């Protein structure tokens, strides 16, 4: 946490009060994407952490995991696997539901994307309850992959201090106050 790049990353994330609903302090990573240094620092920190760990799969969560995952995958020599919202992926898929504040949602993965024994990293922009990442972990494990870690740019305070998710390590760059 002593990395001097983290402050710049934190400052590049815009906080939008009452979006998309009253009372929500939205952590907007689009401003991070507009800031070349902060965006590159973000990807570099993940790449430095995960290169040399024999990871063959970077699985990104729709939609904002798609904005970080492919760059990391290319740099560490892994493939990128999109975990998508329902009915977006063709072919045979497996699904995992997860709870939202009101109701449930679902992530899907193509069954031929990952093979038994592959080592996977799950990436998303943000973790709040961890429900989304838990569904991602279940998808990969159902196909026999080993989830080495989950990584997010932002961790909300609900999970502060909690560095594991369903028994998997959780790596977070910044925690808004
Ligand atoms: C946000 C965020 C994570 C998820 C985290 O996605 O990008 O994927 O919520 O919440 P959790 O830890 O409580 O599960 P959102 O549901 O807004 O979907 P989107 O990225 O497709 O807009």
Boltz pocket constraint, residues with backbone or C-beta under 6 A from the ligand:
constraints:
  - pocket:
      binder: B
      contacts: [[A, 61], [A, 62], [A, 63], [A, 64], [A, 65], [A, 99], [A, 124], [A, 125], [A, 126], [A, 127], [A, 128], [A, 129], [A, 130], [A, 131], [A, 132], [A, 133]]
      max_distance: 6.0
